[in-house]
Amino acid sequence: MSVPPKAPANATKRVAVKFGTLSHEPLVDAEGDIIGRAAGPTLVRRLLRLFPDPILIGPEQRRCRGFVQQPLQFIDGDNTVVINMDVLDSPVVWTVLKEGARSPHVMNFLWQNVSEFTETVRQASLGLSFGLFPTFANSERTAQEVRGVLNEWAVPALADTAVVGWANLGIHLQRVRPHSPTSIPLVMYPAVTLASRKRPDLFMRVVSAVCARTPIRLEMRLQEKDLISEKAMRISREKWTWVGPMATREDYWDRLAHTTAFLATSADESYGLQYLEGLAAGAIGIFPNLPWARALLPENYPYLYDSEQQAEEMLFHAVTDPEGCKRETAAAAGDLDAWIRSRHSDDSFERAIASYTAKWFGA
């Protein structure tokens, strides 16, 4: 990972976190807690825990559990750094803050795939945002994508002076539980959405083919809008599948401890948190031979497929001989657990983003 700058001793500014667009639906429930277990709300929780007296940008002013919520218009732009998780509207955020501040402080936090922004207007808007405001990326690969967008879409005056930092998001290793396999191998769908980028149809074709050869159980936990979709309903009708809502963190780690294998089919990922959590919990991960997967895994990781048939054979091997797969992984790529702990600790990420925020803004 990159080496973050040393934080100055005189950090005085508060930090506010903005998730979603300015018209985004409320993120806080009636009790004052962050709603949702998907990647975005989870990152919001991590950021709010990291900084003293934090602020969450929201539709109304209220005191919540461990933070306060304030509309953007109420933020003291001269003495607050807004970490914006929707980087497209950073210029708008700056404009709103500028109405009451001499020098607003806005920082991009890029935690999504640049490839999701396909339209020319969005790509050009990304280039402008990256050029105007310091950008912190959730992985080295994402930081490289930021530089690529800057080189293609930003004018040289902005691209040449752009400020970019990064650290791997990392996983909360203390939550990992001892692996305890089930009598019938358990396969996990390693996502909470059925978005086309995740290629769920490819996933189901491969897993169905493996199920036809050997008994397995499939577990798929989805966010609400995907859970009630026709596709999810169709998958749930299979006798060997279980499709349900996203679990609490405790239940999630408990199920991971029983998972035999997972099959990654996503066309692109900015990082891959859920895959690392599965690997750390002792599951065998089968990945597409794509740049995002190679960037996430140790060199010589053996289970990278180039075709649907290869994916089927690798997953079949994983559910019928998981211990053999672990031995093969150790022989090819070394101690996977130690590698994850050294490269993907959430402590390293939190130290890095705090250091960059302090260096860039004195927060």
For each residue, the residues with C-beta under 8 A, 3 or more apart:
1: 140 166 167 168 343 348 352
2: 140 143 165 166 167 352
3:
4: 165 167 351 352 355 356 359
5: 165 355 356 359
6: 355 359
7: 11 354 355 358 359
8: 11 358 359 362
9:
10: 362
11: 7 8 358 362 363
12: 79 362 363
13: 79 80 81 105 361 362 363
14: 51 52 53 54 55 76 79 80 81 363
15: 47 51 54 55 80 81 83 357 363
16: 54 55 56 57 70 75 80 81 82 83
17: 44 47 48 54 55 56 57 82 83 85
18: 22 56 57 72 82 83 84 85 86 93
19: 24 27 40 41 43 44 56 57 85 86
20: 24 25 27 40 85 86
21: 24 86 89
22: 18 72 89 92 93 96
23:
24: 19 20 21 27 86
25: 20
26: 35 58 59
27: 19 20 24 34 35 36 41 44 56 58
28: 32 33 34 35 56 58 62 64 69
29: 32 33 34 35
30:
31: 65
32: 28 29 62 63 64 65
33: 28 29 64 65
34: 27 28 29 41 44 45 48 56
35: 26 27 28 29 41
36: 27 40 41 42 223
37: 41 42 192 246 247 248 249 252
38: 41 42 192 223 246
39: 42 43 111 273
40: 19 20 36 43 44 85 111
41: 19 27 34 35 36 37 38 44 45
42: 36 37 38 39 45 46
43: 19 39 40 46 47 85 109 111 169
44: 17 19 27 34 40 41 47 48 56 85
45: 34 41 42 48 49
46: 42 43 49 50 346 350
47: 15 17 43 44 50 51 54 83 109 353
48: 17 34 44 45 51 54 56 66 67
49: 45 46 66
50: 46 47 54 350 353 354
51: 14 15 47 48 54 354 357 363
52: 14
53: 14 68
54: 14 15 16 17 47 48 50 51 66 67 68
55: 14 15 16 17 67 68 69 70 75 80
56: 16 17 18 19 27 28 34 44 48 64 67 68 69 70
57: 16 17 18 19 69 70 71 72 75 82
58: 26 27 28 62 69 70 71
59: 26 71
60: 69 71
61: 68 69 70 71 74
62: 28 32 58 68 69
63: 32 68 69
64: 28 32 33 56 67 68 69
65: 31 32 33
66: 48 49 54
67: 48 54 55 56 64
68: 53 54 55 56 61 62 63 64
69: 28 55 56 57 58 60 61 62 63 64
70: 16 55 56 57 58 61 74 75
71: 57 58 59 60 61 74 75
72: 18 22 57 75 82 93 96 97
73: 96 99 100
74: 61 70 71
75: 16 55 57 70 71 72 80 82 97
76: 14 79 80 100 101
77: 80 82 97 98 100 101 103 104 105
78: 101 102 103 104 105
79: 12 13 14 76
80: 13 14 15 16 55 75 76 77 105
81: 13 14 15 16 105 106 107 357 361 363
82: 16 17 18 57 72 75 77 93 97 104 105 106 107
83: 15 16 17 18 47 107 109 136 357
84: 18 87 89 90 93 106 107 108 109 133
85: 17 18 19 20 40 43 44 109 111
86: 18 19 20 21 24 89
87: 84 90 108 109 110 126 129 130 133 135
88: 117 122 125 126 129
89: 21 22 84 86 92 93
90: 84 87 93 94 106 108 129 132 133
91: 94 95 128 129 132
92: 22 89 95 96
93: 18 22 72 82 84 89 90 96 97 104 106
94: 90 91 97 98 104 106 132 133
95: 91 92 98 99
96: 22 72 73 92 93 99
97: 72 75 77 82 93 94 100 101 104 105 106
98: 77 94 95 101 104
99: 73 95 96
100: 73 76 77 97
101: 76 77 78 97 98 104
102: 78
103: 77 78
104: 77 78 82 93 94 97 98 101
105: 13 77 78 80 81 82 97 361 363
106: 81 82 84 90 93 94 97 133
107: 81 82 83 84 133 134 135 136 357 360 361
108: 84 87 90 129 130 133 134 135 136
109: 43 47 83 84 85 87 135 136 138 353
110: 87 114 135 136 137 138 142 146 270
111: 39 40 43 85 137 138 142 169 270 271
112: 116 270
113: 116 142 145 197 268 269 270
114: 110 117 126 142 145 146 148 149 270
115: 118 145 197 267 268
116: 112 113 197
117: 88 114 122 123 125 126
118: 115 122 123
119: 122 123
120: 123 124
121: 124 125
122: 88 117 118 119 125 126
123: 117 118 119 120 126 127 149 152 153
124: 120 121 127 128 153
125: 88 117 121 122 128 129
126: 87 88 114 117 122 123 129 130 149 153
127: 123 124 130 131 149 150 152 153 154 158 159
128: 91 124 125 131 132 153 154 158
129: 87 88 90 91 108 125 126 132 133 135
130: 87 108 126 127 133 135 146 149 150 154 162 164
131: 127 128 150 154 155 158 159 161 162
132: 90 91 94 128 129 158
133: 84 87 90 94 106 107 108 129 130
134: 107 108 163 164 165 356 360
135: 87 107 108 109 110 129 130 146 162 163 164 165
136: 83 107 108 109 110 164 165 166 167 353 356 357
137: 110 111 140 142 143 145 146 164 165 166
138: 109 110 111 142 166 167 168 169 270 271 349
139: 142 143 166 167 168 169 270 271 295
140: 1 2 137 143 144 166 168 295
141: 144 145 270 271 291 292 295
142: 110 111 113 114 137 138 139 145 146 166 270 271
143: 2 137 139 140 146 147 164 165 166
144: 140 141 147 148
145: 113 114 115 137 141 142 148 149 270
146: 110 114 130 135 137 142 143 149 150 162 164
147: 143 144 150 151 162 164
148: 114 144 145 151 152
149: 114 123 126 127 130 145 146 152 153 154
150: 127 130 131 146 147 153 154 158 159 162
151: 147 148 154 159
152: 123 127 148 149
153: 123 124 126 127 128 149 150
154: 127 128 130 131 149 150 151 158 159 162
155: 131 158 159
156: 159 160
157: 160 161
158: 127 128 131 132 150 154 155 161 162
159: 127 131 150 151 154 155 156 162
160: 156 157
161: 131 157 158
162: 130 131 135 146 147 150 154 158 159
163: 134 135 360
164: 130 134 135 136 137 143 146 147
165: 2 4 5 134 135 136 137 143 352 356
166: 1 2 136 137 138 139 140 142 143 352
167: 1 2 4 136 138 139 170 348 349 352 353
168: 1 138 139 140 271 343 344 348 349
169: 43 111 138 139 271 273 344 346 349
170: 167 344 345 346 347 348 349 350
171: 175 273 276 277 280 340 344 345 346
172: 175 346
173: 176 280 340 341 345 346
174:
175: 171 172 249 253
176: 173 253 277 280 281
177: 180 253 254 256 257 281
178: 257
179: 257 258 281 282 283
180: 177 257 258
181: 185 186 258 260 322
182: 185 186 217 258 260
183:
184: 215 216 217
185: 181 182 214 215 216 217 260 261 319 320 322
186: 181 182 216 217 219 255 258 259 260
187: 207 210 216 217 218 219 259 260 261 262 263 315 319
188: 218 219 220 255 256 259 261 262 278 283
189: 200 203 218 219 220 221 262 263
190: 262 263 264 274 275 278 285
191: 194 195 198 200 266 274
192: 37 38 221 222 223 226 246 274
193: 198 222 223 226
194: 191 198 200 222 226 229 231 232
195: 191 198 226
196: 199
197: 113 115 116 266 267 268
198: 191 193 194 195 203 265 266 267
199: 196 202 203 265 266 267
200: 189 191 194 203 204 231 265
201: 204 205
202: 199 205 206 265 308 311
203: 189 198 199 200 206 207 263 265
204: 200 201 207 208 235
205: 201 202 208 209 308
206: 202 203 209 210 263 265 308 311 312 315
207: 187 203 204 210 211 216 218 263 315
208: 204 205 211 212 238
209: 205 206 212 213 312
210: 187 206 207 213 214 216 312 315 316 319
211: 207 208 214 215 216 218 240
212: 208 209
213: 209 210 316
214: 185 210 211 316 319 320
215: 184 185 211 240
216: 184 185 186 187 207 210 211 240 260 319
217: 182 184 185 186 187 240 241 242
218: 187 188 189 207 211 235 238 240 241 242
219: 186 187 188 189 241 242 255 259
220: 188 189 232 235 241 242 243 244
221: 189 192 243 244 245 246 247 252 255
222: 192 193 194 226 227 232 243 244 245 246
223: 36 38 192 193 226 227 246
224: 227 228 245
225: 228 229
226: 192 193 194 195 222 223 229 231 232
227: 222 223 224 232 243 244 245
228: 224 225 232 233
229: 194 225 226 232 233
230: 233 234
231: 194 200 226 234 235
232: 194 220 222 226 227 228 229 235 236 243
233: 228 229 230 236 237
234: 230 231 237
235: 204 218 220 231 232 238 241 243
236: 232 233 241 242 243
237: 233 234 241
238: 208 218 235 241
239:
240: 211 215 216 217 218
241: 217 218 219 220 235 236 237 238
242: 217 218 219 220 236
243: 220 221 222 227 232 235 236
244: 220 221 222 227
245: 221 222 224 227
246: 37 38 192 221 222 223 252
247: 37 221 250 251 252 255
248: 37 251 252
249: 37 175 252 253
250: 247 253 254
251: 247 248 254 255
252: 37 221 246 247 248 249 255 256
253: 175 176 177 249 250 256 257 277 281
254: 177 250 251 257 258
255: 186 188 219 221 247 251 252 258 259
256: 177 188 252 253 259 277 278 281 283
257: 177 178 179 180 253 254 281 282
258: 179 180 181 182 186 254 255
259: 186 187 188 219 255 256 262 278 281 282 283
260: 181 182 185 186 187 216 283 284 318 319 322
261: 185 187 188 283 284 285 286 315 318 319 322 325
262: 187 188 189 190 259 275 278 283 284 285 286
263: 187 189 190 203 206 207 286 311 315
264: 190 272 275 285 286 287 288 293
265: 198 199 200 202 203 206 288 311
266: 191 197 198 199 269 288 292
267: 115 197 198 199 288 290
268: 113 115 197 290 292
269: 113 266 272 275 292 293 296
270: 110 111 112 113 114 138 139 141 142 145 292
271: 111 138 139 141 142 168 169 296
272: 264 269 275 276 292 293 296
273: 39 169 171 276 277
274: 190 191 192 277 278
275: 190 262 264 269 272 278 279 285 287 296
276: 171 272 273 279 280 296 340 344
277: 171 176 253 256 273 274 280 281
278: 188 190 256 259 262 274 275 281 283 285
279: 275 276 282 283 285 336 340
280: 171 173 176 276 277 337 340
281: 176 177 179 253 256 257 259 277 278
282: 179 257 259 279
283: 179 188 256 259 260 261 262 278 279
284: 260 261 262 303 318 322 325 326 329
285: 190 261 262 264 275 278 279 303
286: 261 262 263 264 303 305 311 314 315 318
287: 264 275 290 293 296 297 301 303 304 305
288: 264 265 266 267 293 304 305 311
289: 293 294 304 305 306
290: 267 268 287 293 294
291: 141 294 295
292: 141 266 268 269 270 272 295 296
293: 264 269 272 287 288 289 290 296 297 304
294: 289 290 291 297 304
295: 139 140 141 291 292
296: 269 271 272 275 276 287 292 293
297: 287 293 294 301 304 333
298: 301 333 334 336 339
299: 333
300: 332 333
301: 287 297 298 304 329 332 333
302: 328 329 332 333
303: 284 285 286 287 314 318 325 329
304: 287 288 289 293 294 297 301
305: 286 287 288 289 308 310 311 314
306: 289 310
307: 310 311
308: 202 205 206 305 311 312
309: 312 313
310: 305 306 307 313 314
311: 202 206 263 265 286 288 305 307 308 314 315
312: 206 209 210 308 309 315 316
313: 309 310 316 317
314: 286 303 305 310 311 317 318
315: 187 206 207 210 261 263 286 311 312 318 319
316: 210 213 214 312 313 319 320
317: 313 314 320 321 324 325
318: 260 261 284 286 303 314 315 321 322 325
319: 185 187 210 214 216 260 261 315 316 322
320: 185 214 316 317
321: 317 318 324 325
322: 181 185 260 261 284 318 319 325 326
323: 326 327
324: 317 321 327 328
325: 261 284 303 317 318 321 322 328 329
326: 284 322 323 329 330
327: 323 324 330 331
328: 302 324 325 331 332
329: 284 301 302 303 325 326 332 333 336
330: 326 327 333 334 335 336
331: 327 328
332: 300 301 302 328 329
333: 297 298 299 300 301 302 329 330 336 339
334: 298 330 338 339
335: 330 338 339
336: 279 298 329 330 333 339 340
337: 280 340 341
338: 334 335 341 342
339: 298 333 334 335 336 342 343
340: 171 173 276 279 280 336 337 343 344
341: 173 337 338 344 345
342: 338 339 345
343: 1 168 339 340
344: 168 169 170 171 276 340 341
345: 170 171 173 341 342 348 349
346: 46 169 170 171 172 173 349 350
347: 170 350 351
348: 1 167 168 170 345 351 352
349: 138 167 168 169 170 345 346 352 353
350: 46 50 170 346 347 353 354
351: 4 347 348 354 355
352: 1 2 4 165 166 167 348 349 355 356
353: 47 50 109 136 167 349 350 356 357
354: 7 50 51 350 351 357 358
355: 4 5 6 7 351 352 358 359
356: 4 5 134 136 165 352 353 359 360
357: 15 51 81 83 107 136 353 354 360 361 363
358: 7 8 11 354 355 361 362 363
359: 4 5 6 7 8 355 356
360: 107 134 163 356 357
361: 13 81 105 107 357 358
362: 8 10 11 12 13 358
363: 11 12 13 14 15 51 81 105 357 358
